[in-house]
Amino acid sequence: MTDFTMEKGADGVAVITWDVKGKSMNVLSREAFDLIDGMIDDALADDSVKGIVITSGKDSFAGGMDLNTLASIREESGDNPAQGLFDFTMNGHRILRKLERAGMDPKTLKGGKPVACAITGTCMGIGTEIALACHRRFMADNPKARIGLPEILVGIFPGGGGTMRYSRMVGAMAAAPVLLEGKTMEPKAAKSAQLVDEVVAPDELLQAAKDWVLSAKDADIVKPWDLKGWKMPGGAPYHPAGFMTFVGASAMINGRTKGVYPAAKALLSAVYEGALVPFDTALTIEARWFTEVLMNPSSSAMIRSLFINKQALEKGANRPAVDDQTVKKVGILGAGMMGAGIAYVSANAGIEVVLIDQSQEAAEKGKAYSEGLLDKGMKRGKVSGEKKTEVLDRITASTDYAALAGCDLIVEAVFEDPAIKAEVTKKVLAHVPADCIFATNTSTLPITELAKATDKPDQFIGIHFFSPVDKMMLVEIIKGRETGDRAVAKALDFVRQIRKTPIVVNDARFFYANRCILPYVNEGVRMVQEGVAPALIENAAKLVGMPLGPLQLTDETSIDLGAKIARATKAGDPEGYDDATDELIFWMEGEGRLGRKAGAGFYAYDNAGKRLGLWAGLGDRYPMADTQPELVEVQHRLLFAQVLEAVRALEEGVLTDIREGDVGAILGWGFAPWSGGPFSWLDILGAEYAAARCDDLTDAHGPRFTCPPLLREMAEKGQSFYGRFGEGVDSKAA
């Protein structure tokens, strides 16, 4: 174990360097924590050591705790995992508290050894918590580096003392953006927020930390909360100002999380209760709340999907074993919103881009989209003028297909019309190298059919970007029946280059994401037609963790698009088509209420496009029933409509990895992130309960809720999806 090394200098400063071999960023393991514990003991006991500096051997400082460690502790703890997790957390508190007290006399608070942290670059999670336990924090002046405590974003909260230390440093109100929102900051902003004390040039970082250690006095290393008479900034909970702070924070949390994210509530509870007691007792309170969150199935599911699984997919968990397919030059056909967005993320990632459209004006307009985004970045101080020039210089806007010469990847993003796509495909193939991979950006059209426009279907693949491309993290890669491994690898390597998260699915109508989201929208429309209050439908969705209610989502994506999809679906599968929602959708289309873009849809809008509330006219056409369903009934209809399609996609082999199903659902359409995704949610419910609930919903609302055979089988066998499939699909799934 060499994650930490210590060198005692002739100047009396012991430098502890964190450098995990074989990893681009330091992560803390259980064994490494024990190692640094011993080094701290050694340095404090050695009379020749005057102080300690903790730094990193990498350009970054730390990426946080290895979250797999928490899973292993749970497994090792047998029948009492909570005790194992609590003991592990308290041991971490013991080590960092020892570092913080640094050998000082507990009564006089004198005689301790100064400890500084030299933060070389990006510092997250436990790395930040280690820094907060030090007496002085120096950070390298690198605008690209970030520091913070983003644990809340993956379903937990800072449990290594960060919650208690930072809230006591700045007060609950000032700590909220860092603790409750997971906000990360560049060095100078971090200094203003007191996450760091000094920002210095990278080549002066270590020496500045050493100089401070050698000059520090006893009073410089005593934390405020260890002094008699300390008072919490902003007021303690029993102080009038502090009381109002916590009332406001509670309202804010419930307003944003709708009560479905346990970590946020637990964090606020820990801060509130911890502020009422001495610091060491507060650490115990933090550990108890942290353990409770870790034991909540929601947090486990979020960690698995949003950290472990997401990271695995981004590293190529399902990439075919072929040579590196890094994209050097990409041709993009169609300079509309999608094409322009793809051009931007590609050029921003360092890829040469040729953006083609029918007219030079349209092509230049597509390039101007990138310029607009870069200008916004410059206003926020995140993009330099030099960076803007570099990105724009990589984009060639043209009408000439000959400019595509030398492209190793084409992304076609023209209208969703098979004939137009086929015409463009043939034009492109006349100008690109024989080994160029051709990708079509489509959300609904079958890839296998579109591939007929080429004589090399093994080099043809679907890449479904989500709008807006620059913001949405998911990319759905679709394999046609004849798509080859090199095309899949090229698509995956391209998505890695543009720093997005890929899922790979097999060709089928609507692929995976749209296949699952359409039933959600349709279920909301069905309920309106049945007389369920639109406000109940929308709020039920938000209260169960969906970012948008089905009616608002329909407005955002446009009602005429829904009508177009309905007509195309009916034409493609007239016998299997369900026309239950056609009446309302086609009526809205006929009324010109096409959604937000038209300033009229299920919602009313003002002239600026701001929602004013649900449209009153909806109730005139579809009056509300006298008896309204229970909240949970509405929520289950909305969620089961989605998850059952996910299960069917798995059964049919459209999905081949449940990890992709969960990550894709959260990143693609915002499926209740607290649940970890469709398969994680079904595991939380339990297959037996889920199957029984399907039967209830089928009896009450129809065969669309029929329990899939796979789920029924798992219920009978007492299985879970992650227990059965783990990292893929077994031979009995389809």
C-alpha positions, 0 to 999 in steps of 0.5 A: 500500500503506497497511496500515501508516503511521508518524507520528513525534511531537514526543515522539520516539516513532514510532507505527506503525499497522496498519490494512488498509483494507476489512477488519474485522480486520488480516491480514498480507500479503507486501507489508505485511511489506516495508512495515513492514521499511522503517519499522523501518529508518527509525525506527532510523536517525532520531536524533530517534526515541527509540522505537517503538510498534506499534498498530492503527487498529482495535478489534482488533489482528490476525487473523494472516497472510493464508494465501493468501499462503503458497499464492501463494509456493508457486505462484511458487516453481516446481519448488522451493516448499520453498525459496520458503517457507523463504526467505519465513519466514526473511525474516520472522525477519530483520524481527522479529529486527531489531525485537527487537534494535532497533539495539543493539550486538551485543556490549554490548547497549546503544544500542537503541531501545525498542519497545512494542506497544499491542494494541487488541483481539483478536490472533492468529497473526502479530499475536501473534508481532509483539507477542512480538518487541517489548520490552513488550506493553500490551493494552486491558482488554476481556474480549471480546478474545482473544490467542493463537497458534491456528495448530495448529488449522488444521494449521500452527504459529506459524512467525514466531518465536512457537514459539521466543520463547514457549517460551523465555519460559515453558518448554515445559510452560507454553507447551503450552496456547498452542502445542500446543492453540491456546488463546486468552486474555482480557487478564488471563489473557494477562498471567498467561501472559506473553503480555502485560505490562500490561493497561490501560484502552483510552483509556490504551493508547497513552499507556501504551505511549509512556510506557514507551518514553520511560522504558525503559533499555538493560536493559529491552529485552534479551531474556533469551535474548540474555544470556550464561548464559540458561537455559530455564525448566523446564529444557533437554532435557538437564536432568533436569526438561526431559527429563521435560517433553519425554517427557511432551509427546511422550506427550501429543501422540501420545495426542491426535493419534494421529500423524496431525497433522504440525504438532503433532509438528513444533512439539514437534521445533522447540522441542526442537531449538531449546532446544539452540542459540543463538536465531538458530539456533533460528529457522532450525530453526523455519523448517525445521520450518515449511516441512516442515509447509507442504509436507505435503499434510495441512497444505495441505488443513487450511488450505484447508478449515478456513480458506479454504473455511470462511471463504468459506462463512461469508461467503456464497460460494454465497448467491443474489443477493437483498436482505438477509434478516437475521432479526428475529424467529424462531418455533421450533416444538418446545421439545425439545433441538433447539428449545431449542438453536436458541432459545438460539443465536438469542436469544444472537445478538440475535434475538427468539424465540418458542418454541412447544410443546404445553404451557406447561410444555414451552415453559418447560422449553425456555426454561430450557435457555437459562438453564442454559447462561447460568448455566454461562457466568456461572460461567466468567466469560464471561457477565454478569448483564446479558447473561443477562437480555437473552438470556432477555428475547428468548425468549417461551415459549408455546403460542399460535400467535398469538404468531408474528405478525410472524415473518420465519422459522419453524424447526420442530423437532418429532418426525421424523414427516411427519404431525405436521410437516404439521399444525404447518406448517398451524397456523403458516401461519395466523398468520405474514406471507405472506412468512415463510420456513418452515424444517423442522429434519430430518435424514432426511425429504425436504424436497420432500415436507414442503413439500406442507403449504404452498401456497408451496413456494418459501418452504419450506426445510430447516435441519438442525442438529447436536446439541448445537446450542450446540456444533456449528458446522455447519448443513446447509441443504437446498433442496427442488425448489421452494425459492426463492432468497429462502428460501436467502438467509434460511437463510444469513443466519440461520446467519451471524447465529448464527455457524455455518458453513452448507453448502447441498445439494439434497434427497435421502434423508439429504441429505449428512451422514447419507448419508455417516456411515451407511455409516461406522457400518454398515461397523463393524457389518458387520465385527463380524458378520464377526468383526473384533475390535471393539477393532481397529475402534474403534482403527483409526478413531481412528488414522486421525483419526476422533473416535469409532469407529463402535461408540461413535458408534452408542452415542452416537446410540442404537441404537434410532435406528439401528433406526428409520432402518433400518426407514424406509429399507427402507420407502422403498426396499425394492428398494435396501435393504441389510439386512446390518447389521439382524441385529446392530442389531435384536438389540441393540435387542431386548436393550435395549442401546440405547446410552449413554442406556440404560447398555448398548450396544456398550460397557458403562457404569457408573451415571454413564454412563462407558464401561467398555470394549467389552461382552464379550457382543458376542464371545459372539454374534459371536466374533472370527475367528482371522485379523484384517485388517491395520490399513490394510484396516480403515481404508480400509473405514471411510474409503472407505465415507464418501468414496464416498458423498460422490462419489456425492452430487456426481455426483447434484447433492446437493452442488454445491460440493466446498468444502461437502463437505469443510467439512461433513464435518469440522464435521458428523461429524468426518471425519478433519480432518487430511485436509481432508475427503473430496475433499481426502483423495481428492486426497491419495491421487490419483484413480488410486490411489483408483480402484484401491483401490475395485476391490480393496475391491469384490473383497474386500467387495462392490459397495458399494465400486464406484468411482463413474463420476466418480472413474473418469473423473478417474483416467483423465484424471489429474485431482484434485477441486480441480483440476477443480472448485475452487469448484463443480461443472462441467456434467459432474459430474452 
